[in-house]
Amino acid sequence: MLGAPAATIKFKAQPFCIDVHPTQPLLATGLITGQLKLFSWAPHFGQEDGTTRLCATQSWSARPHKEACRAALFSADGASIFSTGGDSTLQQRDVESNKPIWRRRAVHAAPVNAMARLGDIGLATGDDDGVVQCWDLRAKAAALTFHENSEYVADMLYDERGANKHTLAVAGGDGRLSVFDLRKGQLWARSDEQDDELTSLALVKHGKKLLCGMQTGVVGIFSWGSFGDVSDRVLGHPESVDCLLAHGEDAVITGSGDGLIRLVGVHPNQVVGVIGEHANESGIEAMALDTKGALLASCAHDQTIRLWDLAYLDAADDAEEEDEEEGSAPQSAAAKPAGKVDDDDDSDDDDDDSDDSDAAGKPRPAKKRKVVPKQVVKKGAAIQMGSDFFAGMS
C-alpha cells in the first residue's frame, strides 16, 4: 500500500495546519512564521514510469499573524479562509483577492490552537487554556464560551447529522473529552480522565463511534452517547496519533509521531496498511482530505506538505460495496464576493507575495501587547453570550 507522494511542497519554515478547498484543487496552509499560503495543483503527465503526478503552484502568500498560524479552514462555500494562532487573532480572508474581510484581535486570552466549522455560518475556536468559543459569523461575535477542559484544546469535531445534531466534541490535553449541545448552549457530557493526552478526533459508523487519538499511540473508541470511558481501543501505533480523518464509515486515516500515515479499520479494529510517510520519521502535524476522499494532504516536521492519491482506496471500496447503497454526494456552494474589511484593531499591511525563505530566516518581530479578555471564563463554566443563533439551529 505504501507509495510515493503525488506531489511534495517544500518550505523553509514549519507548516502547522492545512485545509483543502471544498470544490476546487486548492490547498491552504499556515506556517510557524505567521504566514498563510494558498496553493493550487494540477495533473502532470509524462512521467517515465507512466504514472501521473501532481504539480503544485503557490497562488498567493500573506502574513496575517504575528505568531505561528496554528489553524486554517476554508469557509463552507470556499470563498474565504479563516485563520488563527499564537497571537490570538481571528481573521477571514478572501480566497480570490488575498485581502482580509474581517479580523478580531485578542479573541482568546491564550494562544488559539484549534478551530472547527459549525455549519455554514458558525465557527469554533479552542485555546491553550482549554477555553472554547463558538462564533456566529453573521454577527462576527462570540455567541457561546465554554471552559470545561483544564489544558489545551487539541482538536474539535462538529456534527450536525441525525441524533448527533449540533454537537461539538472537544479533545483536551488534560485527557478528557467534552461534548457540548450547542442548541442548549451547555455541556452535554464529559469523559473520565483517560490518563493520556487526547490529540485528535474522528466520527465513523454513521455517527455511532467517536474515535480519539492519544499521545501514547492508542486510538480510543467512544460509543456515541456513552462518553464516560472508551468502549474499545485500536492498537498498533508506536507513537502518538496526532491526526485522525474519517475515510468512509468503516475506517480512519491516522497521522502519527513516527511520520507514517496509516489506514485503520474500525470493527474489526486493525491497521490495514501504510498509505505514506514523511522523511526522517518526522511527526505528522496535520492532514486534510478533499470532499471526495480521493486526495490526502499531510504536513510534518520535515517542513513539507505531501499530496497522496487515494483513488485506489476508493476503487477497492467500490468493488467491495457495489451491492450496497451509495451515500449522498458531497454538496458544493457558490462563492460569494469579498466584502469590506471589518477590523476592530488592525492597521497592519499583511500582504506577503514572497516565498517563505526570508520569513524563515528573519521572521517579522511581534509587537508585545497586553491581551485583555473581554470576559473572564472560570473553569467548569459555560457562559452564554447571546446564544439565540445556536438555540435556533434546526
CORZI-V57838 format. One record per pair of residues at least 12 apart in sequence whose ideal C-beta (glycine too) atoms are under 6 Angstrom apart, sorted by sequence separation. I is the first residue (numbers start at 1). J is the second residue. D is the distance in whole Angstrom. If there is no record, write none. Layout:
BEGIN
I|J|D ; I|J|D
END
This chain:
BEGIN
27|39|5 ; 80|92|5 ; 81|93|5 ; 91|103|4 ; 114|126|4 ; 123|135|4 ; 133|145|5 ; 157|169|5 ; 167|179|6 ; 168|180|5 ; 178|190|5 ; 209|221|6 ; 210|222|4 ; 243|255|3 ; 251|263|6 ; 252|264|5 ; 262|274|6 ; 263|275|6 ; 296|308|4 ; 17|30|5 ; 41|54|5 ; 42|55|6 ; 71|84|5 ; 112|125|5 ; 200|213|4 ; 220|233|6 ; 241|254|5 ; 242|255|6 ; 286|299|5 ; 15|29|5 ; 16|30|5 ; 26|40|5 ; 69|83|5 ; 80|94|5 ; 90|104|5 ; 123|137|6 ; 132|146|5 ; 156|170|5 ; 167|181|6 ; 168|182|6 ; 177|191|4 ; 198|212|5 ; 199|213|5 ; 210|224|6 ; 251|265|5 ; 260|274|5 ; 261|275|5 ; 284|298|6 ; 285|299|5 ; 296|310|5 ; 25|40|6 ; 41|56|5 ; 70|85|4 ; 80|95|6 ; 112|127|5 ; 113|128|6 ; 176|191|5 ; 218|233|5 ; 219|234|4 ; 241|256|6 ; 261|276|5 ; 285|300|6 ; 15|31|5 ; 25|41|5 ; 69|85|4 ; 79|95|6 ; 89|105|5 ; 121|137|5 ; 131|147|5 ; 155|171|5 ; 166|182|5 ; 208|224|5 ; 250|266|6 ; 284|300|5 ; 294|310|5 ; 39|56|5 ; 40|57|6 ; 68|85|5 ; 90|107|5 ; 110|127|4 ; 111|128|5 ; 121|138|5 ; 153|170|6 ; 154|171|5 ; 166|183|5 ; 176|193|6 ; 239|256|5 ; 240|257|4 ; 260|277|5 ; 294|311|5 ; 13|31|5 ; 14|32|4 ; 67|85|6 ; 68|86|4 ; 88|106|5 ; 110|128|4 ; 175|193|5 ; 196|214|4 ; 197|215|4 ; 239|257|3 ; 259|277|5 ; 282|300|4 ; 283|301|5 ; 13|32|5 ; 39|58|5 ; 40|59|5 ; 67|86|3 ; 88|107|6 ; 108|127|4 ; 110|129|4 ; 130|149|3 ; 153|172|6 ; 154|173|6 ; 175|194|4 ; 196|215|6 ; 237|256|5 ; 239|258|5 ; 259|278|4 ; 282|301|4 ; 13|33|5 ; 65|85|5 ; 67|87|4 ; 88|108|5 ; 130|150|5 ; 196|216|5 ; 217|237|4 ; 238|258|6 ; 282|302|4 ; 294|314|6 ; 38|59|4 ; 66|87|4 ; 80|101|6 ; 130|151|6 ; 151|172|6 ; 152|173|4 ; 175|196|6 ; 217|238|6 ; 38|60|5 ; 65|87|5 ; 151|173|4 ; 217|239|5 ; 219|241|6 ; 259|281|4 ; 278|300|4 ; 280|302|6 ; 149|172|3 ; 151|174|4 ; 258|281|5 ; 259|282|5 ; 279|302|5 ; 37|61|5 ; 65|89|6 ; 88|112|6 ; 128|152|4 ; 150|174|5 ; 173|197|5 ; 278|302|5 ; 86|111|4 ; 149|174|5 ; 215|240|5 ; 35|61|6 ; 36|62|5 ; 172|198|6 ; 257|283|4 ; 64|91|5 ; 126|153|3 ; 171|198|4 ; 35|63|5 ; 36|64|6 ; 84|112|4 ; 213|241|3 ; 34|63|5 ; 149|178|6 ; 255|284|3 ; 126|156|6 ; 148|178|4 ; 171|201|5 ; 234|264|6 ; 34|65|4 ; 84|115|6 ; 213|244|5 ; 34|66|6 ; 124|156|5 ; 169|201|6 ; 255|287|5 ; 276|308|5 ; 34|67|6 ; 36|69|6 ; 211|244|6 ; 275|308|6 ; 146|180|6 ; 34|69|6 ; 234|269|4 ; 236|271|4 ; 32|68|5 ; 62|98|6 ; 191|227|5 ; 192|228|6 ; 192|229|5 ; 261|298|6 ; 60|98|4 ; 102|140|6 ; 132|170|6 ; 189|227|4 ; 30|69|3 ; 113|152|5 ; 114|153|5 ; 148|187|6 ; 291|330|4 ; 113|153|6 ; 116|156|4 ; 118|158|5 ; 84|125|6 ; 114|155|6 ; 119|160|6 ; 144|185|5 ; 171|212|6 ; 211|252|6 ; 243|284|5 ; 30|72|4 ; 73|115|6 ; 114|156|5 ; 116|158|5 ; 130|172|6 ; 202|244|4 ; 204|246|5 ; 242|284|6 ; 245|287|6 ; 70|113|5 ; 71|114|6 ; 164|207|5 ; 199|242|5 ; 200|243|5 ; 206|249|6 ; 28|72|5 ; 71|115|4 ; 73|117|6 ; 76|120|5 ; 124|168|6 ; 157|201|4 ; 159|203|6 ; 200|244|4 ; 202|246|5 ; 205|249|6 ; 243|287|4 ; 245|289|5 ; 154|199|5 ; 155|200|5 ; 162|207|6 ; 204|249|5 ; 155|201|5 ; 161|207|5 ; 6|53|6 ; 7|54|4 ; 9|56|5 ; 36|83|5 ; 6|54|4 ; 179|227|6 ; 7|56|5 ; 177|227|6 ; 202|252|5 ; 16|68|6 ; 19|72|6 ; 21|74|5 ; 28|81|5 ; 30|83|6 ; 16|70|5 ; 17|71|5 ; 19|73|5 ; 17|72|5 ; 19|74|5 ; 23|78|6 ; 22|78|5 ; 21|78|5 ; 204|266|5 ; 187|382|6 ; 186|382|5 ; 185|384|5 ; 185|387|4 ; 183|390|6 ; 182|390|4 ; 183|391|6 ; 183|393|5 ; 166|393|5 ; 150|379|6 ; 147|377|4 ; 145|377|5 ; 147|379|5 ; 147|381|6 ; 146|382|5 ; 101|338|5 ; 101|339|6 ; 145|383|5 ; 102|342|4 ; 103|343|5 ; 104|344|6 ; 105|345|4 ; 97|338|5 ; 100|341|5 ; 143|385|6 ; 103|346|5 ; 142|385|5 ; 143|386|5 ; 144|387|5 ; 94|338|4 ; 143|387|5 ; 131|377|6 ; 143|389|6 ; 143|390|6 ; 54|307|5 ; 136|389|4 ; 77|333|4 ; 79|335|4 ; 78|335|6 ; 79|336|5 ; 77|335|6 ; 109|371|6 ; 109|373|4 ; 106|371|5 ; 18|286|5 ; 20|288|5 ; 17|286|5 ; 19|288|5 ; 22|291|6 ; 18|288|5 ; 20|290|5 ; 27|297|6 ; 1|273|3 ; 2|274|5 ; 1|274|6 ; 20|297|6 ; 18|297|5 ; 18|299|5 ; 15|299|4 ; 64|350|4 ; 63|350|5 ; 62|350|5 ; 14|303|6 ; 62|351|6 ; 63|352|4 ; 15|305|6 ; 62|352|5 ; 61|352|5 ; 11|303|5 ; 61|353|6 ; 10|304|5 ; 8|304|5 ; 9|305|4 ; 8|306|5 ; 67|366|6 ; 7|307|4 ; 66|366|4 ; 5|306|4 ; 6|307|5 ; 5|307|6 ; 5|308|6 ; 6|309|5 ; 23|332|4 ; 35|356|6 ; 35|359|6 ; 33|359|4 ; 33|363|5 ; 13|356|5 ; 12|356|5 ; 11|356|5 ; 12|357|5 ; 13|360|4 ; 12|360|4
END
